[in-house]
Amino acid sequence: MPFANMRDRLIYLAVWFACLGPILWFIFQGFTDDLGANPIEYIIRQLGVWGLRLLMVSLAITPAAKLLRQPRLIRYRRTVGLWAFAYIALHLSTYVGIDHFFNWPEIGKDILKRPYITIGMTAFVLLVPLAVTSTNGMLRRLGPKNWKRLHQLVYVIVPLGVTHYYLLVKKDVRPPVVYGVIVTILLGYRLYAWARQRRERALKAAAKAAA
Ligand code: HEM
């Protein structure tokens, strides 16, 4: 555990168990026969939606840390991001192994034919390098600049996840639209912060040149 004091360790454990919570809940629902009429569809959907929620939480941590002036929050971003990856990997595994019984030709056809699967798969493929490079060793190897650049892929992955969701719902599009609005606000904040930082840097450089 990368935290020195007790309070931070407790927060880390709380974050870890909060991320694990939904899976424990599905297991409980399984034991109590509460997974509905189509348990496979229910599990695929729940894993997908929790994966998306956690990706969005990981995206919200930096703005929250800045707005609340709590830079320590950033420490939990990696844990949440890795849990998001775990949910989405389980989402994909349930689809491949339980829904399609590893029928690769059929899965291949699905990826090519159904736009929501194509987009989900693209998001997953982009997510893999982020999970693989999430260790301190990989951060050192890539260097902070390249690492940061690579991890900006999340700005593409999350909108792809929302689009995947939007395309697959048949009737009520309100939930994916709400997720889309939240993601737009989160990405809009990033864009605003980036533009402001750039402007400040340009003003400083101009002041230095004029001095
Ligand atoms: C970043 C990647 C992904 C995210 C964030 C994601 C998210 C979601 C969400 C939010 C749902 C809908 C949940 C609901 O209705 O409550 C869903 C459903 C689904 N996803 Fe994904 N997904 C991703 C990748 C994939 C991949 C790679 C596949 C398979 C190749 C896949 C296959 C499915 C299927 C089959 C459903 C259920 C469709 C249905 O019941 O009609 N997803 N996903």
py3Dmol code that shows the C-alpha trace and the ligand (Angstrom):
import py3Dmol

protein = """\
ATOM      1  CA  MET A   1       0.000   0.000   0.000  1.00  0.00           C
ATOM      2  CA  PRO A   2       1.621   3.298  -1.060  1.00  0.00           C
ATOM      3  CA  PHE A   3       0.432   5.348   1.939  1.00  0.00           C
ATOM      4  CA  ALA A   4       2.501   6.257   4.948  1.00  0.00           C
ATOM      5  CA  ASN A   5      -0.035   7.290   7.573  1.00  0.00           C
ATOM      6  CA  MET A   6      -3.001   5.465   9.055  1.00  0.00           C
ATOM      7  CA  ARG A   7      -5.643   7.926   7.851  1.00  0.00           C
ATOM      8  CA  ASP A   8      -4.533   7.644   4.222  1.00  0.00           C
ATOM      9  CA  ARG A   9      -4.414   3.851   4.493  1.00  0.00           C
ATOM     10  CA  LEU A  10      -7.950   3.782   5.845  1.00  0.00           C
ATOM     11  CA  ILE A  11      -9.168   6.038   3.006  1.00  0.00           C
ATOM     12  CA  TYR A  12      -7.357   3.793   0.519  1.00  0.00           C
ATOM     13  CA  LEU A  13      -9.086   0.706   1.976  1.00  0.00           C
ATOM     14  CA  ALA A  14     -12.465   2.497   1.913  1.00  0.00           C
ATOM     15  CA  VAL A  15     -11.973   3.387  -1.784  1.00  0.00           C
ATOM     16  CA  TRP A  16     -10.915  -0.192  -2.535  1.00  0.00           C
ATOM     17  CA  PHE A  17     -13.959  -1.709  -0.821  1.00  0.00           C
ATOM     18  CA  ALA A  18     -16.314   0.893  -2.340  1.00  0.00           C
ATOM     19  CA  CYS A  19     -15.083  -0.229  -5.777  1.00  0.00           C
ATOM     20  CA  LEU A  20     -15.424  -3.910  -4.838  1.00  0.00           C
ATOM     21  CA  GLY A  21     -18.943  -3.316  -3.407  1.00  0.00           C
ATOM     22  CA  PRO A  22     -20.987  -3.768  -6.615  1.00  0.00           C
ATOM     23  CA  ILE A  23     -19.309  -7.141  -7.339  1.00  0.00           C
ATOM     24  CA  LEU A  24     -20.061  -8.348  -3.799  1.00  0.00           C
ATOM     25  CA  TRP A  25     -23.640  -7.171  -4.341  1.00  0.00           C
ATOM     26  CA  PHE A  26     -23.984  -9.183  -7.610  1.00  0.00           C
ATOM     27  CA  ILE A  27     -22.611 -12.278  -5.823  1.00  0.00           C
ATOM     28  CA  PHE A  28     -25.162 -11.773  -3.042  1.00  0.00           C
ATOM     29  CA  GLN A  29     -27.922 -11.320  -5.645  1.00  0.00           C
ATOM     30  CA  GLY A  30     -26.753 -14.535  -7.323  1.00  0.00           C
ATOM     31  CA  PHE A  31     -26.999 -16.494  -4.072  1.00  0.00           C
ATOM     32  CA  THR A  32     -30.441 -15.051  -3.298  1.00  0.00           C
ATOM     33  CA  ASP A  33     -31.700 -15.752  -6.835  1.00  0.00           C
ATOM     34  CA  ASP A  34     -32.251 -12.065  -7.458  1.00  0.00           C
ATOM     35  CA  LEU A  35     -30.598 -11.577 -10.858  1.00  0.00           C
ATOM     36  CA  GLY A  36     -33.891 -11.252 -12.757  1.00  0.00           C
ATOM     37  CA  ALA A  37     -35.320 -13.235 -15.677  1.00  0.00           C
ATOM     38  CA  ASN A  38     -32.114 -12.955 -17.754  1.00  0.00           C
ATOM     39  CA  PRO A  39     -29.160 -13.174 -15.322  1.00  0.00           C
ATOM     40  CA  ILE A  40     -26.462 -13.088 -18.039  1.00  0.00           C
ATOM     41  CA  GLU A  41     -27.828  -9.912 -19.604  1.00  0.00           C
ATOM     42  CA  TYR A  42     -28.242  -8.403 -16.138  1.00  0.00           C
ATOM     43  CA  ILE A  43     -24.619  -9.164 -15.164  1.00  0.00           C
ATOM     44  CA  ILE A  44     -23.202  -7.909 -18.495  1.00  0.00           C
ATOM     45  CA  ARG A  45     -25.181  -4.688 -18.157  1.00  0.00           C
ATOM     46  CA  GLN A  46     -24.317  -4.127 -14.499  1.00  0.00           C
ATOM     47  CA  LEU A  47     -20.594  -4.746 -15.084  1.00  0.00           C
ATOM     48  CA  GLY A  48     -20.689  -2.335 -18.045  1.00  0.00           C
ATOM     49  CA  VAL A  49     -22.508   0.413 -16.230  1.00  0.00           C
ATOM     50  CA  TRP A  50     -20.261   0.146 -13.134  1.00  0.00           C
ATOM     51  CA  GLY A  51     -17.180   0.162 -15.363  1.00  0.00           C
ATOM     52  CA  LEU A  52     -18.446   3.375 -16.958  1.00  0.00           C
ATOM     53  CA  ARG A  53     -19.314   4.949 -13.591  1.00  0.00           C
ATOM     54  CA  LEU A  54     -15.846   4.208 -12.208  1.00  0.00           C
ATOM     55  CA  LEU A  55     -14.185   5.585 -15.337  1.00  0.00           C
ATOM     56  CA  MET A  56     -16.208   8.755 -14.813  1.00  0.00           C
ATOM     57  CA  VAL A  57     -15.221   8.907 -11.129  1.00  0.00           C
ATOM     58  CA  SER A  58     -11.553   8.585 -12.126  1.00  0.00           C
ATOM     59  CA  LEU A  59     -12.094  11.452 -14.584  1.00  0.00           C
ATOM     60  CA  ALA A  60     -13.757  13.557 -11.866  1.00  0.00           C
ATOM     61  CA  ILE A  61     -10.963  13.120  -9.289  1.00  0.00           C
ATOM     62  CA  THR A  62      -8.573  15.740 -10.724  1.00  0.00           C
ATOM     63  CA  PRO A  63     -11.186  18.532 -11.008  1.00  0.00           C
ATOM     64  CA  ALA A  64     -12.537  17.602  -7.556  1.00  0.00           C
ATOM     65  CA  ALA A  65      -9.019  17.751  -6.078  1.00  0.00           C
ATOM     66  CA  LYS A  66      -8.498  21.207  -7.623  1.00  0.00           C
ATOM     67  CA  LEU A  67     -11.907  22.648  -6.743  1.00  0.00           C
ATOM     68  CA  LEU A  68     -11.841  21.300  -3.166  1.00  0.00           C
ATOM     69  CA  ARG A  69      -8.118  22.118  -2.801  1.00  0.00           C
ATOM     70  CA  GLN A  70      -7.439  18.513  -1.778  1.00  0.00           C
ATOM     71  CA  PRO A  71      -4.474  17.381  -3.906  1.00  0.00           C
ATOM     72  CA  ARG A  72      -4.290  14.161  -1.853  1.00  0.00           C
ATOM     73  CA  LEU A  73      -7.382  12.906  -3.699  1.00  0.00           C
ATOM     74  CA  ILE A  74      -5.228  12.351  -6.818  1.00  0.00           C
ATOM     75  CA  ARG A  75      -3.608   9.372  -5.039  1.00  0.00           C
ATOM     76  CA  TYR A  76      -6.837   7.385  -5.365  1.00  0.00           C
ATOM     77  CA  ARG A  77      -7.269   7.971  -9.110  1.00  0.00           C
ATOM     78  CA  ARG A  78      -5.158   4.993 -10.126  1.00  0.00           C
ATOM     79  CA  THR A  79      -7.073   2.597  -7.831  1.00  0.00           C
ATOM     80  CA  VAL A  80     -10.428   3.743  -9.218  1.00  0.00           C
ATOM     81  CA  GLY A  81      -9.132   3.574 -12.803  1.00  0.00           C
ATOM     82  CA  LEU A  82      -7.844   0.020 -12.317  1.00  0.00           C
ATOM     83  CA  TRP A  83     -11.147  -1.043 -10.809  1.00  0.00           C
ATOM     84  CA  ALA A  84     -12.948   0.470 -13.823  1.00  0.00           C
ATOM     85  CA  PHE A  85     -10.696  -1.646 -16.034  1.00  0.00           C
ATOM     86  CA  ALA A  86     -11.473  -4.762 -13.944  1.00  0.00           C
ATOM     87  CA  TYR A  87     -15.239  -4.212 -14.335  1.00  0.00           C
ATOM     88  CA  ILE A  88     -14.933  -3.658 -18.077  1.00  0.00           C
ATOM     89  CA  ALA A  89     -12.639  -6.688 -18.501  1.00  0.00           C
ATOM     90  CA  LEU A  90     -15.246  -8.782 -16.624  1.00  0.00           C
ATOM     91  CA  HIS A  91     -17.989  -7.197 -18.779  1.00  0.00           C
ATOM     92  CA  LEU A  92     -16.128  -8.292 -21.928  1.00  0.00           C
ATOM     93  CA  SER A  93     -15.271 -11.732 -20.470  1.00  0.00           C
ATOM     94  CA  THR A  94     -18.937 -12.390 -19.606  1.00  0.00           C
ATOM     95  CA  TYR A  95     -19.913 -11.406 -23.148  1.00  0.00           C
ATOM     96  CA  VAL A  96     -17.198 -13.605 -24.717  1.00  0.00           C
ATOM     97  CA  GLY A  97     -17.295 -16.615 -22.383  1.00  0.00           C
ATOM     98  CA  ILE A  98     -20.836 -16.870 -21.049  1.00  0.00           C
ATOM     99  CA  ASP A  99     -22.975 -15.040 -23.613  1.00  0.00           C
ATOM    100  CA  HIS A 100     -21.118 -16.326 -26.712  1.00  0.00           C
ATOM    101  CA  PHE A 101     -19.324 -19.485 -25.387  1.00  0.00           C
ATOM    102  CA  PHE A 102     -16.028 -18.359 -26.994  1.00  0.00           C
ATOM    103  CA  ASN A 103     -17.611 -18.613 -30.449  1.00  0.00           C
ATOM    104  CA  TRP A 104     -14.922 -16.425 -32.050  1.00  0.00           C
ATOM    105  CA  PRO A 105     -16.394 -16.278 -35.604  1.00  0.00           C
ATOM    106  CA  GLU A 106     -19.722 -15.119 -34.146  1.00  0.00           C
ATOM    107  CA  ILE A 107     -17.974 -12.601 -31.852  1.00  0.00           C
ATOM    108  CA  GLY A 108     -15.947 -11.319 -34.845  1.00  0.00           C
ATOM    109  CA  LYS A 109     -19.165 -10.883 -36.850  1.00  0.00           C
ATOM    110  CA  ASP A 110     -20.762  -9.053 -33.919  1.00  0.00           C
ATOM    111  CA  ILE A 111     -17.792  -6.659 -33.681  1.00  0.00           C
ATOM    112  CA  LEU A 112     -18.018  -5.882 -37.399  1.00  0.00           C
ATOM    113  CA  LYS A 113     -21.804  -5.735 -37.678  1.00  0.00           C
ATOM    114  CA  ARG A 114     -23.053  -4.034 -34.527  1.00  0.00           C
ATOM    115  CA  PRO A 115     -21.763  -0.478 -34.124  1.00  0.00           C
ATOM    116  CA  TYR A 116     -22.216  -0.515 -30.332  1.00  0.00           C
ATOM    117  CA  ILE A 117     -19.972  -3.609 -30.055  1.00  0.00           C
ATOM    118  CA  THR A 118     -17.407  -2.055 -32.451  1.00  0.00           C
ATOM    119  CA  ILE A 119     -17.290   1.088 -30.292  1.00  0.00           C
ATOM    120  CA  GLY A 120     -17.187  -0.872 -26.993  1.00  0.00           C
ATOM    121  CA  MET A 121     -14.343  -2.990 -28.320  1.00  0.00           C
ATOM    122  CA  THR A 122     -12.433   0.099 -29.482  1.00  0.00           C
ATOM    123  CA  ALA A 123     -12.817   1.615 -26.007  1.00  0.00           C
ATOM    124  CA  PHE A 124     -11.581  -1.607 -24.404  1.00  0.00           C
ATOM    125  CA  VAL A 125      -8.541  -1.888 -26.716  1.00  0.00           C
ATOM    126  CA  LEU A 126      -7.611   1.723 -25.864  1.00  0.00           C
ATOM    127  CA  LEU A 127      -8.058   1.016 -22.161  1.00  0.00           C
ATOM    128  CA  VAL A 128      -5.579  -1.898 -22.104  1.00  0.00           C
ATOM    129  CA  PRO A 129      -2.380   0.225 -22.479  1.00  0.00           C
ATOM    130  CA  LEU A 130      -3.578   2.468 -19.641  1.00  0.00           C
ATOM    131  CA  ALA A 131      -4.029  -0.507 -17.313  1.00  0.00           C
ATOM    132  CA  VAL A 132      -0.686  -2.040 -18.367  1.00  0.00           C
ATOM    133  CA  THR A 133       1.213   1.221 -17.754  1.00  0.00           C
ATOM    134  CA  SER A 134      -0.457   2.019 -14.446  1.00  0.00           C
ATOM    135  CA  THR A 135       2.511   0.883 -12.306  1.00  0.00           C
ATOM    136  CA  ASN A 136       5.207   3.170 -10.882  1.00  0.00           C
ATOM    137  CA  GLY A 137       7.794   1.176 -12.866  1.00  0.00           C
ATOM    138  CA  MET A 138       6.027   1.907 -16.152  1.00  0.00           C
ATOM    139  CA  LEU A 139       5.651   5.578 -15.193  1.00  0.00           C
ATOM    140  CA  ARG A 140       9.433   5.750 -14.668  1.00  0.00           C
ATOM    141  CA  ARG A 141      10.149   3.851 -17.885  1.00  0.00           C
ATOM    142  CA  LEU A 142       7.900   6.028 -20.054  1.00  0.00           C
ATOM    143  CA  GLY A 143       8.763   9.295 -18.315  1.00  0.00           C
ATOM    144  CA  PRO A 144       6.044  11.518 -16.815  1.00  0.00           C
ATOM    145  CA  LYS A 145       5.445  13.474 -20.041  1.00  0.00           C
ATOM    146  CA  ASN A 146       4.841  10.413 -22.267  1.00  0.00           C
ATOM    147  CA  TRP A 147       2.905   8.675 -19.490  1.00  0.00           C
ATOM    148  CA  LYS A 148       0.613  11.663 -19.116  1.00  0.00           C
ATOM    149  CA  ARG A 149       0.142  11.889 -22.870  1.00  0.00           C
ATOM    150  CA  LEU A 150      -0.769   8.189 -23.096  1.00  0.00           C
ATOM    151  CA  HIS A 151      -3.189   8.446 -20.190  1.00  0.00           C
ATOM    152  CA  GLN A 152      -4.997  11.301 -21.932  1.00  0.00           C
ATOM    153  CA  LEU A 153      -6.560   8.478 -23.978  1.00  0.00           C
ATOM    154  CA  VAL A 154      -9.135   8.367 -21.212  1.00  0.00           C
ATOM    155  CA  TYR A 155     -10.626  11.555 -22.728  1.00  0.00           C
ATOM    156  CA  VAL A 156     -11.499   9.440 -25.786  1.00  0.00           C
ATOM    157  CA  ILE A 157     -12.346   6.196 -23.970  1.00  0.00           C
ATOM    158  CA  VAL A 158     -15.063   7.616 -21.712  1.00  0.00           C
ATOM    159  CA  PRO A 159     -17.032   9.307 -24.558  1.00  0.00           C
ATOM    160  CA  LEU A 160     -16.714   6.023 -26.530  1.00  0.00           C
ATOM    161  CA  GLY A 161     -18.162   4.169 -23.500  1.00  0.00           C
ATOM    162  CA  VAL A 162     -21.109   6.588 -23.368  1.00  0.00           C
ATOM    163  CA  THR A 163     -21.668   6.270 -27.147  1.00  0.00           C
ATOM    164  CA  HIS A 164     -21.614   2.450 -26.795  1.00  0.00           C
ATOM    165  CA  TYR A 165     -24.277   2.765 -24.089  1.00  0.00           C
ATOM    166  CA  TYR A 166     -26.382   5.233 -26.133  1.00  0.00           C
ATOM    167  CA  LEU A 167     -26.343   2.981 -29.211  1.00  0.00           C
ATOM    168  CA  LEU A 168     -27.371  -0.162 -27.369  1.00  0.00           C
ATOM    169  CA  VAL A 169     -30.421   1.146 -25.488  1.00  0.00           C
ATOM    170  CA  LYS A 170     -33.609   0.435 -27.335  1.00  0.00           C
ATOM    171  CA  LYS A 171     -36.217   2.643 -25.686  1.00  0.00           C
ATOM    172  CA  ASP A 172     -35.225   4.954 -22.871  1.00  0.00           C
ATOM    173  CA  VAL A 173     -32.156   6.957 -23.929  1.00  0.00           C
ATOM    174  CA  ARG A 174     -32.296   9.181 -20.828  1.00  0.00           C
ATOM    175  CA  PRO A 175     -29.650   7.294 -18.750  1.00  0.00           C
ATOM    176  CA  PRO A 176     -26.897   7.406 -21.423  1.00  0.00           C
ATOM    177  CA  VAL A 177     -27.818  11.033 -22.178  1.00  0.00           C
ATOM    178  CA  VAL A 178     -27.385  11.921 -18.484  1.00  0.00           C
ATOM    179  CA  TYR A 179     -23.985  10.149 -18.454  1.00  0.00           C
ATOM    180  CA  GLY A 180     -23.110  12.039 -21.644  1.00  0.00           C
ATOM    181  CA  VAL A 181     -23.963  15.402 -20.056  1.00  0.00           C
ATOM    182  CA  ILE A 182     -21.801  14.611 -16.993  1.00  0.00           C
ATOM    183  CA  VAL A 183     -18.887  13.525 -19.211  1.00  0.00           C
ATOM    184  CA  THR A 184     -19.254  16.705 -21.314  1.00  0.00           C
ATOM    185  CA  ILE A 185     -19.066  18.824 -18.140  1.00  0.00           C
ATOM    186  CA  LEU A 186     -15.999  16.896 -16.889  1.00  0.00           C
ATOM    187  CA  LEU A 187     -14.194  17.175 -20.225  1.00  0.00           C
ATOM    188  CA  GLY A 188     -15.307  20.807 -20.624  1.00  0.00           C
ATOM    189  CA  TYR A 189     -13.689  21.594 -17.274  1.00  0.00           C
ATOM    190  CA  ARG A 190     -10.424  19.952 -18.436  1.00  0.00           C
ATOM    191  CA  LEU A 191     -10.486  21.989 -21.650  1.00  0.00           C
ATOM    192  CA  TYR A 192     -11.125  25.193 -19.693  1.00  0.00           C
ATOM    193  CA  ALA A 193      -8.296  24.428 -17.207  1.00  0.00           C
ATOM    194  CA  TRP A 194      -5.919  23.645 -20.091  1.00  0.00           C
ATOM    195  CA  ALA A 195      -6.810  26.859 -21.971  1.00  0.00           C
ATOM    196  CA  ARG A 196      -6.379  28.920 -18.786  1.00  0.00           C
ATOM    197  CA  GLN A 197      -2.986  27.364 -18.035  1.00  0.00           C
ATOM    198  CA  ARG A 198      -1.834  28.042 -21.604  1.00  0.00           C
ATOM    199  CA  ARG A 199      -2.942  31.661 -21.381  1.00  0.00           C
ATOM    200  CA  GLU A 200      -1.182  32.154 -18.039  1.00  0.00           C
ATOM    201  CA  ARG A 201       2.019  30.651 -19.464  1.00  0.00           C
ATOM    202  CA  ALA A 202       1.824  32.913 -22.553  1.00  0.00           C
ATOM    203  CA  LEU A 203       1.267  36.001 -20.363  1.00  0.00           C
ATOM    204  CA  LYS A 204       4.222  35.072 -18.144  1.00  0.00           C
ATOM    205  CA  ALA A 205       6.463  34.506 -21.176  1.00  0.00           C
ATOM    206  CA  ALA A 206       5.381  37.880 -22.640  1.00  0.00           C
ATOM    207  CA  ALA A 207       6.052  39.651 -19.313  1.00  0.00           C
ATOM    208  CA  LYS A 208       9.504  38.003 -19.114  1.00  0.00           C
ATOM    209  CA  ALA A 209      10.333  39.042 -22.688  1.00  0.00           C
ATOM    210  CA  ALA A 210       9.225  42.630 -21.999  1.00  0.00           C
ATOM    211  CA  ALA A 211      11.278  42.905 -18.775  1.00  0.00           C
TER     212      ALA A 211
END
"""
ligand_1 = """\
43
HEM
C -14.842 0.995 -22.092
C -15.526 -0.070 -22.538
C -16.976 -0.328 -22.238
C -17.869 0.350 -21.449
C -17.634 1.603 -20.606
C -19.132 -0.362 -21.526
C -20.304 0.034 -20.879
C -21.530 -0.552 -21.057
C -22.765 -0.060 -20.519
C -22.894 1.215 -19.683
C -23.752 -0.913 -20.887
C -25.240 -0.759 -20.615
C -25.624 -1.082 -19.218
C -27.112 -0.921 -18.969
O -27.918 -1.092 -19.880
O -27.456 -0.616 -17.829
C -23.143 -1.967 -21.673
C -23.829 -3.029 -22.209
C -23.260 -3.974 -23.018
N -21.954 -4.011 -23.449
Fe -20.486 -2.739 -22.907
N -18.979 -1.448 -22.355
C -17.688 -1.470 -22.803
C -17.126 -2.395 -23.644
C -17.787 -3.476 -24.175
C -17.199 -4.500 -24.979
C -15.722 -4.573 -25.337
C -18.183 -5.393 -25.305
C -18.095 -6.639 -26.116
C -17.320 -6.842 -27.111
C -19.406 -4.929 -24.716
C -20.629 -5.548 -24.824
C -21.789 -5.146 -24.230
C -23.051 -5.857 -24.313
C -23.298 -7.150 -25.083
C -23.976 -5.126 -23.547
C -25.438 -5.483 -23.282
C -26.269 -5.160 -24.466
C -27.699 -5.571 -24.293
O -28.058 -6.058 -23.227
O -28.458 -5.380 -25.227
N -19.133 -3.754 -24.020
N -21.800 -1.714 -21.767
"""
view = py3Dmol.view(width=600, height=400)
view.addModel(protein, "pdb")
view.setStyle({"model": 0}, {"cartoon": {"style": "trace"}})
view.addModel(ligand_1, "xyz")
view.setStyle({"model": 1}, {"stick": {}})
view.zoomTo()
view.show()
